[in-house]
Every structure is written in C-alpha cells, then in structure tokens.
Amino acid sequence: MPMHTHPNGTISNGVKSFPHAPQLGKTYHALLEQCRSSPGHVFVVIDPPDHTPEQVKEIARAADRAGVSAFAVGGSLGAQGKLLDDCIDAIKSVSQKPVILFPGNIATLSPKADAVYFMSLFNSHDPYWISGAQVSAAYPVNKMHMETIGTAYLVYEPGQAVGWVGSAKLLPRGIPYLGAVNALAAQMLGFQLIIMESGSGAPSCVPPECIAAVRKLVHIPIVIAGGVRTPESASACIAAGADVVHVGTSIMKAAEGSVEKAEQLMRELVAACKRAGKERAV
C-alpha cells in the first residue's frame, strides 16, 4: 500500500517521517544568515600552543573591538587538551563571538567550542585525511554534543605544511576549473562549507580567478585560508566570491609589536571585506 506524506510530517501509517533528520546548527545557521545579509567576514585564527591565555585574551579583546565575526582555533598538532581548552576559555571570557575549531587532527576537539569544521581534506592522496580521521573522531564528537559543520578542505599550491602532512594532490593556481569541480562535487555530496587553503604562511592566498570559478558552481559558504596578509588581498578574495577570510599569521606578527598594531590591522581587514561585500551585493 502506498504511503503519502501529510502536512504534519507523518506518513499514512502514522509514523513520523525522518524525525531525527539533521538540522542546521546554531553557529552554521548564523554564519549563513551573515553571509546572505552582508558577505565579507573576517575570522581570526588562533593556534593555542603559540600563545598564553593572557595573550589570547588581549588578541581576542582587540579582535572583538575591531569587529571580526568569529574565531577559528586550532591549526597545529599541539592544539589539544588543556592548551586548547584554556585558549577557548580565554576567548570566551572577553568575547561573545563564535569559536569554531579548525582541527589539525582528531585531538583538536573541545566541547567548550561552539562548533567544529568537520573537515575532509578532499584532494588528499591518503584516505585517512579524506574519511579515516573523521570516522575516528565521529563518536567522541557525538558524545561531546558538538555542532559540526561539514567542510570540504581544498588545498592549493603551495600547500605549505598542511599540504605535506595531508598528502595533498595540490590544486594548481593556474587552472581554476579543477578546484571548482572539486568544490561542486563536495557540495553534491552534502558538504556545508568550502575552505580554499594555500597553507599557513603561504606568500599569497588562493588567486581570485580560482575563487570566482568556485563561486560560479557552488552556493554554500566559501572560506579563504592561508596567505591573506593585507586588507587588499582580503578585499580581492571577497570581491571574487568568498564569504569569509581566515587571517592568523599577519595578525599575530603585528601583535608581536603591539596589540594596538594588531587591532588596527584587524579594523582595516574588516572594513576592506565589508566594502568588497557591499560592492559585490550591488
């Protein structure tokens, strides 16, 4: 006997249809709304082993005043345990902005964070980085009741340390459509977000042509990471179609001089991204 879905979400035998279907998490839903209403956001990347909790507080206060949209915490194999928890606590003691884990491996997990990029290094040669690490992390993440953001992690030339560690088949900067079809496949598989990564400390970020090619094919948020050093480079990323830029190295280098210098750079980055986002929306 055929069963029909009724407006109340039941089928003809009275059983609820997919009562436990995945729902959008609070952090991801807020990110979508931000990107729809005003594209062009800056997330500050903080690597816990590099900073004391007091230093993290100073940087987070400055970032909050500068108008950044969120914090991405992680990025190294040492970002775990008490170091990770203390870093998140330090941020949350001075800012209400979301803290999203940016894991380097399965140990970069903490229930103190608002969400985690549940990442697959989509163009890796090694199955561990595509799905193995995710299988290992899934049950602990579930037990922690953490919000996950399904993230396709696309690593471009030069790749830096993440490309080497993750055995990435680096996406070429000069052939934009290759990254674009990878992103399209990720969207078709149900990923919620794309990170286009050049590697921490890369001399430059993913080229605007590559970003534009991805934007033409996908409607999920695009984050640019690695090599975003200046307001000009951040603005170019947003103008090309990105929704968010991750900035870490340049801010931390500025903070070595003074937190005031770091705050000024963050203000300039935020302003540049907002302008580019408004111009793109016109």
MOTA-V363025 format. One record per pair of residues at least 12 apart in sequence whose ideal C-beta (glycine too) atoms are under 6 Angstrom apart, sorted by sequence separation. I is the first residue (numbers start at 1). J is the second residue. D is the distance in Angstrom with one decimal. If there is no record, write none. Layout:
BEGIN
i j d
I J D
I J D
END
This chain:
BEGIN
i j d
5 17 5.9
101 113 4.7
155 168 4.1
157 170 4.7
224 237 4.5
73 87 5.8
99 113 4.9
99 114 5.3
100 115 5.0
101 116 4.0
102 117 5.7
156 171 4.5
98 114 4.4
157 173 5.1
156 173 6.0
228 245 4.8
206 224 5.8
224 242 4.7
44 63 4.7
205 224 5.6
228 247 5.1
71 91 5.4
222 242 4.7
222 243 5.4
223 244 4.4
224 245 4.9
225 246 4.0
229 250 4.5
88 110 5.8
205 227 3.7
221 243 4.5
247 269 6.0
204 227 4.7
205 228 4.8
44 68 5.1
88 112 4.3
202 226 4.6
85 110 5.3
88 113 5.7
154 179 5.8
202 227 3.7
42 68 4.8
73 99 5.8
84 110 5.0
200 226 5.7
215 241 2.8
43 70 4.7
44 71 5.4
45 72 4.7
46 73 5.3
49 76 6.0
70 97 5.3
74 101 5.3
75 102 5.6
77 104 5.3
80 107 3.8
85 112 5.6
106 133 5.3
193 220 5.8
199 226 4.7
41 69 4.0
47 75 4.6
70 98 4.4
71 99 4.9
72 100 5.3
73 101 5.9
74 102 4.0
76 104 5.3
77 105 5.9
80 108 5.6
154 182 5.6
192 220 5.9
193 221 4.9
194 222 5.0
195 223 4.7
196 224 5.4
197 225 4.6
198 226 3.6
205 233 5.7
208 236 5.1
212 240 4.6
43 72 4.8
47 76 5.2
49 78 3.9
74 103 5.1
75 104 5.7
79 108 4.9
197 226 5.0
198 227 4.4
211 240 3.9
212 241 5.3
70 100 5.9
72 102 4.2
74 104 5.9
106 136 5.0
116 146 5.5
118 148 4.0
122 152 4.6
195 225 5.5
211 241 5.2
48 79 4.7
56 87 5.4
60 91 4.5
64 95 4.2
106 137 4.4
123 154 6.0
179 210 5.2
183 214 4.5
187 218 4.7
211 242 5.3
115 147 4.0
116 148 5.8
117 149 5.5
118 150 5.5
119 151 4.4
121 153 4.8
122 154 5.6
208 240 3.7
53 86 5.0
57 90 4.8
61 94 4.8
111 144 4.1
176 209 4.8
180 213 3.9
184 217 4.4
187 220 5.6
49 83 5.8
56 90 4.0
60 94 5.0
74 108 4.5
115 149 5.5
117 151 4.2
119 153 4.4
152 186 3.3
173 207 5.3
176 210 4.5
180 214 4.9
48 83 4.4
60 95 5.0
183 218 5.1
234 269 5.1
238 273 5.0
48 84 5.2
163 199 5.7
177 213 5.7
53 90 4.1
57 94 5.3
129 166 4.8
162 199 5.2
176 213 3.7
180 217 5.1
231 268 4.4
235 272 4.1
239 276 4.5
231 269 5.3
234 272 5.4
238 276 3.8
48 87 3.9
152 191 4.4
160 199 2.5
234 273 5.4
238 277 5.4
159 199 4.9
160 200 5.8
126 167 4.1
150 191 4.7
160 201 5.7
231 272 3.7
235 276 4.3
239 280 5.9
124 166 5.1
125 167 4.5
150 192 4.5
151 193 4.8
152 194 5.2
153 195 5.0
154 196 5.3
155 197 5.0
156 198 5.2
160 202 5.5
124 167 5.3
149 192 5.4
124 168 5.3
125 169 5.8
149 193 5.5
151 195 5.8
158 202 5.7
121 166 4.6
123 168 5.6
123 169 5.1
123 171 6.0
201 249 5.6
156 206 5.1
122 182 5.8
122 186 5.8
27 98 5.1
27 114 4.7
27 115 3.9
27 147 5.4
28 149 5.0
25 147 3.6
72 246 5.7
35 221 5.2
59 255 5.8
62 259 5.2
66 263 5.4
40 238 4.4
62 262 5.7
66 266 3.6
43 244 5.7
45 246 5.0
58 259 4.9
62 263 3.8
66 267 4.5
41 244 4.6
42 245 5.8
43 246 5.2
45 248 3.1
63 266 5.6
67 270 4.5
39 243 5.2
66 270 5.7
42 247 6.0
35 243 4.3
42 269 5.0
42 270 5.1
42 273 5.6
40 273 3.9
40 274 5.1
40 276 5.4
40 277 2.5
39 277 4.0
38 277 5.8
END
